[in-house]
Amino acid sequence: MEKPRQSRSRKGTSETLKKYLNEISLLKRITPDDEKRLGNRIQKGDRRALRKMVEANLRFVVS
């Protein structure tokens, strides 16, 4: 019996997901002290600190 072929769209999505997972695995992890410092900066409105906090925790969202 012949195996069903994966559609191009699905294959492309799979490759995109693999690339994304690889990219977020390369992001630097933050320490608990970093997290506290970033949290303080975020409370003061620092958008760069917010972005860093979010990026550092992406691996936990998709795992």
PyRosetta script that sets phi, psi and omega in degrees:
from pyrosetta import init, pose_from_sequence

init()
pose = pose_from_sequence("MEKPRQSRSRKGTSETLKKYLNEISLLKRITPDDEKRLGNRIQKGDRRALRKMVEANLRFVVS")
pose.set_psi(1, 137.3)
pose.set_omega(1, -177.2)
pose.set_phi(2, -79.6)
pose.set_psi(2, 137.5)
pose.set_omega(2, 177.7)
pose.set_phi(3, -73.2)
pose.set_psi(3, 139.0)
pose.set_omega(3, 175.6)
pose.set_phi(4, -66.6)
pose.set_psi(4, 138.1)
pose.set_omega(4, -180.0)
pose.set_phi(5, -84.7)
pose.set_psi(5, 143.6)
pose.set_omega(5, 177.3)
pose.set_phi(6, -74.9)
pose.set_psi(6, 134.9)
pose.set_omega(6, 179.0)
pose.set_phi(7, -67.8)
pose.set_psi(7, 156.7)
pose.set_omega(7, 179.1)
pose.set_phi(8, -59.7)
pose.set_psi(8, -40.3)
pose.set_omega(8, -178.7)
pose.set_phi(9, -61.9)
pose.set_psi(9, -45.7)
pose.set_omega(9, -179.4)
pose.set_phi(10, -66.9)
pose.set_psi(10, -40.9)
pose.set_omega(10, 179.0)
pose.set_phi(11, -63.0)
pose.set_psi(11, -42.4)
pose.set_omega(11, 178.2)
pose.set_phi(12, -62.2)
pose.set_psi(12, -40.3)
pose.set_omega(12, 178.2)
pose.set_phi(13, -64.2)
pose.set_psi(13, -41.9)
pose.set_omega(13, 179.4)
pose.set_phi(14, -62.1)
pose.set_psi(14, -43.9)
pose.set_omega(14, 179.1)
pose.set_phi(15, -65.6)
pose.set_psi(15, -39.6)
pose.set_omega(15, 178.7)
pose.set_phi(16, -62.9)
pose.set_psi(16, -43.0)
pose.set_omega(16, 179.2)
pose.set_phi(17, -63.7)
pose.set_psi(17, -43.4)
pose.set_omega(17, 178.2)
pose.set_phi(18, -59.4)
pose.set_psi(18, -43.3)
pose.set_omega(18, -179.8)
pose.set_phi(19, -63.4)
pose.set_psi(19, -44.4)
pose.set_omega(19, -179.9)
pose.set_phi(20, -62.1)
pose.set_psi(20, -46.7)
pose.set_omega(20, 179.8)
pose.set_phi(21, -61.7)
pose.set_psi(21, -38.2)
pose.set_omega(21, 176.8)
pose.set_phi(22, -64.8)
pose.set_psi(22, -43.3)
pose.set_omega(22, -179.3)
pose.set_phi(23, -62.3)
pose.set_psi(23, -44.7)
pose.set_omega(23, -177.8)
pose.set_phi(24, -72.5)
pose.set_psi(24, -23.0)
pose.set_omega(24, 177.3)
pose.set_phi(25, -70.4)
pose.set_psi(25, -19.6)
pose.set_omega(25, -179.6)
pose.set_phi(26, -86.3)
pose.set_psi(26, -12.5)
pose.set_omega(26, -179.3)
pose.set_phi(27, -68.0)
pose.set_psi(27, 141.5)
pose.set_omega(27, -177.5)
pose.set_phi(28, -66.8)
pose.set_psi(28, 135.4)
pose.set_omega(28, 174.7)
pose.set_phi(29, -77.9)
pose.set_psi(29, 153.2)
pose.set_omega(29, 178.3)
pose.set_phi(30, -111.0)
pose.set_psi(30, 151.1)
pose.set_omega(30, 179.3)
pose.set_phi(31, -84.9)
pose.set_psi(31, 165.5)
pose.set_omega(31, 174.9)
pose.set_phi(32, -57.2)
pose.set_psi(32, -37.0)
pose.set_omega(32, 177.4)
pose.set_phi(33, -65.7)
pose.set_psi(33, -41.6)
pose.set_omega(33, 176.3)
pose.set_phi(34, -59.3)
pose.set_psi(34, -42.4)
pose.set_omega(34, -178.3)
pose.set_phi(35, -61.6)
pose.set_psi(35, -41.9)
pose.set_omega(35, 177.9)
pose.set_phi(36, -63.4)
pose.set_psi(36, -46.6)
pose.set_omega(36, 179.8)
pose.set_phi(37, -61.7)
pose.set_psi(37, -44.5)
pose.set_omega(37, 179.0)
pose.set_phi(38, -63.1)
pose.set_psi(38, -41.3)
pose.set_omega(38, 178.5)
pose.set_phi(39, -58.5)
pose.set_psi(39, -42.4)
pose.set_omega(39, 177.7)
pose.set_phi(40, -63.4)
pose.set_psi(40, -43.4)
pose.set_omega(40, 179.3)
pose.set_phi(41, -66.0)
pose.set_psi(41, -38.6)
pose.set_omega(41, 179.5)
pose.set_phi(42, -62.6)
pose.set_psi(42, -42.4)
pose.set_omega(42, 179.2)
pose.set_phi(43, -61.5)
pose.set_psi(43, -25.4)
pose.set_omega(43, 178.4)
pose.set_phi(44, -89.5)
pose.set_psi(44, 3.3)
pose.set_omega(44, 176.3)
pose.set_phi(45, 94.5)
pose.set_psi(45, 12.7)
pose.set_omega(45, -178.4)
pose.set_phi(46, -75.6)
pose.set_psi(46, 105.0)
pose.set_omega(46, -177.1)
pose.set_phi(47, -70.3)
pose.set_psi(47, -31.0)
pose.set_omega(47, 177.7)
pose.set_phi(48, -65.3)
pose.set_psi(48, -39.6)
pose.set_omega(48, 177.7)
pose.set_phi(49, -65.1)
pose.set_psi(49, -39.9)
pose.set_omega(49, 178.1)
pose.set_phi(50, -61.9)
pose.set_psi(50, -45.3)
pose.set_omega(50, 179.6)
pose.set_phi(51, -61.2)
pose.set_psi(51, -43.0)
pose.set_omega(51, -180.0)
pose.set_phi(52, -63.4)
pose.set_psi(52, -41.8)
pose.set_omega(52, 179.4)
pose.set_phi(53, -63.2)
pose.set_psi(53, -45.8)
pose.set_omega(53, -179.8)
pose.set_phi(54, -63.0)
pose.set_psi(54, -48.9)
pose.set_omega(54, -178.8)
pose.set_phi(55, -61.4)
pose.set_psi(55, -39.0)
pose.set_omega(55, -179.1)
pose.set_phi(56, -66.8)
pose.set_psi(56, -22.4)
pose.set_omega(56, -177.1)
pose.set_phi(57, -106.0)
pose.set_psi(57, 2.9)
pose.set_omega(57, -180.0)
pose.set_phi(58, -58.4)
pose.set_psi(58, -36.6)
pose.set_omega(58, -177.8)
pose.set_phi(59, -60.4)
pose.set_psi(59, -28.1)
pose.set_omega(59, -179.9)
pose.set_phi(60, -80.1)
pose.set_psi(60, -25.7)
pose.set_omega(60, -179.4)
pose.set_phi(61, -73.2)
pose.set_psi(61, -39.2)
pose.set_omega(61, -174.7)
pose.set_phi(62, -97.5)
pose.set_psi(62, -2.8)
pose.set_omega(62, -178.5)
pose.set_phi(63, -86.4)
pose.dump_pdb("model.pdb")
